[in-house]
Amino acid sequence: MFKIKHIDHLVLRVRDIEEMMDFYIKALGCTLEKTQEEIGLYQLRAGASLIDLVPIDGTLGRMGGAAPGAEGRNLDHFCLSIENFDANAIRAHLNAHGIDPGDLKSRYGADGQGPSYYLNDPEGNVVELKGPAEVA
């Protein structure tokens, strides 16, 4: 048998690569790790994981069919665990980028119950920013 260590990467099919890279790099702090333009693959470092962006009009993107939309998204949401979670600082940073993270709520995740924000990327994918587990 095997044991899952962590999420290695996820792939989002996107309509506007520039806008999506700005969001994930500038607003969320990811870094561009690798680009494979010949197949349409942009790999962003998100802590120990990668978020891959694949334009829908590229070689890989065309393989997935129609573009994601309100009636058929790529996924429900994905969660990024945040180090040194400071709710006020995170809110201020996101607001400075024109992003409303909504209400801070306590939600359950891989590390337990803890604070989180839900926000939307420019193409409607829901991103959860999750803090550490609350001490009982």
C-alpha positions as CSV (number, residue, x, y, z in Angstrom):
1,M,0.0,0.0,0.0
2,F,1.1,3.6,-0.4
3,K,0.5,6.8,1.7
4,I,-0.4,10.2,0.2
5,K,2.2,12.8,1.3
6,H,0.5,16.0,0.0
7,I,-1.0,17.4,-3.2
8,D,1.8,17.7,-5.8
9,H,0.0,19.9,-8.2
10,L,-3.3,20.8,-9.7
11,V,-4.1,22.0,-13.3
12,L,-6.4,24.8,-14.1
13,R,-7.6,25.4,-17.7
14,V,-7.7,29.1,-18.2
15,R,-9.1,31.7,-20.8
16,D,-6.7,34.6,-19.9
17,I,-3.2,33.4,-19.0
18,E,-1.9,37.0,-18.3
19,E,-4.7,37.8,-15.8
20,M,-4.5,34.5,-14.1
21,M,-0.7,34.7,-13.7
22,D,-1.1,38.2,-12.3
23,F,-3.6,36.9,-9.7
24,Y,-1.6,33.9,-8.6
25,I,1.8,35.6,-8.6
26,K,1.0,39.2,-7.5
27,A,-2.0,38.6,-5.2
28,L,-1.3,35.2,-3.8
29,G,2.5,35.2,-3.9
30,C,3.2,32.2,-6.1
31,T,6.3,32.2,-8.3
32,L,6.7,31.2,-11.9
33,E,8.8,28.0,-11.8
34,K,8.7,26.6,-15.3
35,T,7.1,27.5,-18.6
36,Q,6.6,25.1,-21.5
37,E,5.1,27.4,-24.1
38,E,5.2,24.8,-26.9
39,I,2.5,22.8,-25.1
40,G,0.8,25.7,-23.2
41,L,1.9,24.9,-19.6
42,Y,2.8,27.5,-17.0
43,Q,3.8,26.0,-13.6
44,L,3.6,28.2,-10.5
45,R,5.2,27.3,-7.2
46,A,2.7,27.4,-4.3
47,G,4.7,26.3,-1.2
48,A,5.4,22.6,-1.5
49,S,3.0,22.3,-4.4
50,L,2.4,23.5,-8.0
51,I,-0.5,25.2,-9.6
52,D,-0.3,24.6,-13.3
53,L,-2.1,27.0,-15.7
54,V,-3.1,25.7,-19.1
55,P,-4.6,28.2,-21.7
56,I,-7.6,26.6,-23.3
57,D,-6.4,27.6,-26.8
58,G,-3.0,25.8,-26.3
59,T,-2.1,22.2,-27.1
60,L,-2.9,20.8,-23.6
61,G,-5.9,23.2,-23.2
62,R,-7.7,22.1,-26.4
63,M,-7.6,18.5,-25.1
64,G,-10.1,19.4,-22.3
65,G,-12.9,20.6,-24.5
66,A,-15.0,23.7,-23.8
67,A,-13.8,26.5,-21.5
68,P,-14.8,26.4,-17.9
69,G,-17.8,28.7,-17.0
70,A,-20.4,29.3,-14.4
71,E,-22.4,26.2,-15.5
72,G,-19.3,23.9,-15.6
73,R,-16.3,24.9,-13.6
74,N,-12.9,23.2,-13.4
75,L,-13.4,22.2,-9.8
76,D,-15.4,23.3,-6.7
77,H,-12.4,24.8,-4.9
78,F,-8.9,24.2,-3.8
79,C,-7.3,25.1,-0.5
80,L,-3.9,26.7,0.1
81,S,-2.5,26.3,3.6
82,I,-1.1,29.7,4.7
83,E,2.0,30.0,7.0
84,N,1.8,32.7,9.7
85,F,-1.9,33.3,9.0
86,D,-2.8,36.9,10.0
87,A,-6.4,37.4,9.0
88,N,-6.2,41.2,9.0
89,A,-2.9,41.4,7.1
90,I,-4.3,38.9,4.5
91,R,-7.5,40.9,4.1
92,A,-5.5,44.2,3.7
93,H,-3.2,42.6,1.1
94,L,-6.0,41.1,-0.9
95,N,-8.0,44.4,-0.7
96,A,-5.0,46.2,-2.1
97,H,-5.2,43.9,-5.1
98,G,-8.9,44.6,-5.5
99,I,-9.9,41.2,-4.1
100,D,-12.7,40.8,-1.5
101,P,-12.0,37.6,0.6
102,G,-15.5,37.7,2.1
103,D,-16.0,36.7,5.7
104,L,-13.4,34.9,7.8
105,K,-14.9,31.5,8.8
106,S,-13.7,28.5,10.7
107,R,-13.6,25.4,8.4
108,Y,-12.2,21.9,8.6
109,G,-9.2,20.9,6.5
110,A,-6.3,18.5,6.4
111,D,-4.7,20.1,9.5
112,G,-8.0,20.4,11.4
113,Q,-10.6,23.2,12.2
114,G,-9.2,26.6,11.5
115,P,-9.7,30.1,10.0
116,S,-10.1,30.5,6.3
117,Y,-11.1,32.9,3.5
118,Y,-12.8,31.9,0.2
119,L,-12.1,34.1,-2.8
120,N,-12.5,33.8,-6.5
121,D,-9.7,34.0,-9.1
122,P,-10.3,36.1,-12.2
123,E,-11.9,33.1,-14.0
124,G,-14.3,32.1,-11.2
125,N,-12.3,29.3,-9.6
126,V,-12.7,29.3,-5.8
127,V,-9.5,29.5,-3.8
128,E,-9.5,28.8,0.0
129,L,-6.8,30.4,2.1
130,K,-6.5,28.3,5.3
131,G,-4.8,29.1,8.6
132,P,-3.6,26.6,11.2
133,A,-5.8,24.4,13.3
134,E,-7.4,26.0,16.3
135,V,-6.2,24.8,19.6
136,A,-9.1,23.2,21.5
